[in-house]
Amino acid sequence: ATSYHYRLGQALYERALAEDSLGRSNEAERDLVAAIAESELQREKIMSLEDRISYFDRTREIFDTMIWFQLERRQRPEVAFRYSEQAKARVLQDWLLLHPVGGPVSSRVEGTGQGFLNVASLQEHLSQDTAVVEYAVLPKRLVIWVLRRTDFKVETVAIDAKDLGDLVRGLIRALKEGRKADFLKTSSKLHEVLVRPVAGHLGPGDRIVTIPDGALHTLSFALLRDGRTGRYLVQDHVLSTAPSARIMVTSLQRDESLTRQRDPRALVVVDPAFDQALYSLPRLRGAETEAVIARIFPDSEVLSDRDATRSAFLRLAGDYEMIHFGGHSLVNTEFPLLSQMLFAGDPEDPTRGVLYSGDILKQRFERTRLAVLASCSTAVGRISRTEGVENLARPFLAAGVPAVIASLWDVDDQVTADFFMRFYRHLGQGFDVAGALRATQIESIEHGSGHAADPLAWGAFEVIGANSPSRIEHARGDGKP
């Protein structure tokens, strides 16, 4: 009567719970559908994209209930999967729909609540050796879908969301504190929860794309260890991750639309001379990485020291197939779009060399297939219940870069430099980003020594997004490991 619908979605949701408790499944489903539709309508009216994230987070319990309802009451795993997708990475998808190759961000997005991928349309984009493993962390159980080109399975695991979160946090804590026995024990427990239930649906050597949820956004799936074989997941599978299956498909389509260069080039940023009057941080090492990239990928360009300015980076970045950032970054968990990448100062630039996440959204990465954010904790940020991690990788994805490598925690800069020297040697054999990262990680596990062999080092990095592997024929440069 008043047209004030802000709380109507929640009211419909509460009535759905009442109807379900009375055994009225049809009425309960009707109200859940209406509650989600009303939430979508109210979300469309919110001008600020960040406010949309906050609003949609408050509706997550409606989606959790609908996922459970479709699985338990209706036995419709495909419908449950569509609702899982509808709740994931919506603002990021808004950015991609409006500006598929970057550009200014509009605060108004119409109709983005429609057109969610169903299982069949997603499967069309999967290669025969790819498995998408999507998770939904519900309050009392974990739902795991496995999608292959010709198969679709779902499994559920009885575990509280809190207990799952405690396991993930315990793994990272044991890893950082050097408690190897506790790390291996917790890693094996997580493998039993996250991988063992769907192991029968995965083929040997499958490329696995994980779509995490909740606390799983902070987990490096490469670190999951099979307690029966003693092997890490990355030793048996090429791994990557994505905020949602729709984002994965969008990234894959974007990657496939880009021209394959015979000699891909990189823009390499190493050790920018940032304003140390503003930031009391040490300078970084990176000359070795610079030399390796330049040898493997001829005609690459290096910005270092005082030449590594914000303006130079923004002017050049979109012209290169790869971007490597080896400088400092600072994550702002309260205001993610104010997270910073630090560059050298420029007398004509009032920003004093600071590039904010929000600034990246305004760029156009016309040719870029890969961004490597080799600084500390670039995959870390505020965790939204629906959006995932609001980290430094997201703006690059939103601006049209299909694949981003980022770090889940801080790693020593010399160890990082050594890691990426080996990564680029593998990448030089063929532009398979996830495959090159896996080869580097296996090299660390099976042949590494000292810090290089520590899971804290090799397990920190993950591929976010997607790329289509392709061979590289070098006119110059060796490209050999």
Salt bridges, closest charged atoms under 4 A:
GLU19 OE1 - ARG24 NH1 3.33
GLU19 OE2 - ARG30 NH2 3.94
ASP20 OD1 - ARG73 NE 3.02
GLU29 OE1 - ARG74 NH2 2.88
GLU29 OE2 - ARG76 NH1 2.89
ASP31 OD2 - ARG15 NE 2.77
ASP31 OD1 - ARG30 NE 3.14
GLU38 OE2 - HIS5 ND1 3.26
GLU40 OE2 - ARG90 NH1 2.68
GLU50 OE1 - ARG382 NH2 2.96
ASP64 OD1 - ARG60 NE 2.70
GLU72 OE2 - ARG141 NH1 3.14
ASP94 OD2 - ARG43 NH2 2.73
ASP94 OD2 - ARG52 NH1 3.46
GLU110 OE2 - ARG108 NE 2.72
GLU134 OE2 - LYS88 NZ 3.72
GLU155 OE2 - HIS201 NE2 2.85
ASP160 OD2 - LYS140 NZ 3.66
ASP166 OD2 - LYS162 NZ 2.91
ASP166 OD1 - ARG169 NH2 2.87
GLU177 OE1 - ARG179 NE 2.81
ASP182 OD2 - ARG179 NH1 2.55
GLU192 OE2 - ARG196 NE 3.54
GLU192 OE1 - ARG228 NH2 3.65
ASP206 OD2 - ARG148 NH1 2.08
ASP213 OD2 - ARG60 NH2 2.58
ASP226 OD1 - ARG196 NH2 2.91
ASP236 OD1 - ARG231 NE 2.82
ASP255 OD2 - ARG260 NH2 3.33
ASP255 OD1 - ARG369 NE 2.95
ASP263 OD1 - HIS474 ND1 3.53
ASP271 OD1 - ARG283 NE 2.81
ASP275 OD2 - ARG352 NH2 2.66
ASP299 OD2 - ARG476 NH2 2.77
ASP305 OD1 - ARG283 NH2 2.50
ASP319 OD1 - ARG367 NH1 3.28
ASP349 OD2 - ARG310 NH1 3.86
ASP359 OD2 - ARG310 NH2 3.18
GLU366 OE2 - ARG364 NE 2.85
GLU387 OE2 - ARG394 NH1 3.30
GLU390 OE2 - ARG382 NE 2.91
ASP413 OD2 - ARG285 NE 3.93
ASP432 OD1 - ARG207 NH2 2.86
GLU443 OE1 - ARG422 NH1 3.00
GLU443 OE2 - HIS426 NE2 3.30
ASP478 OD2 - ARG295 NE 3.24
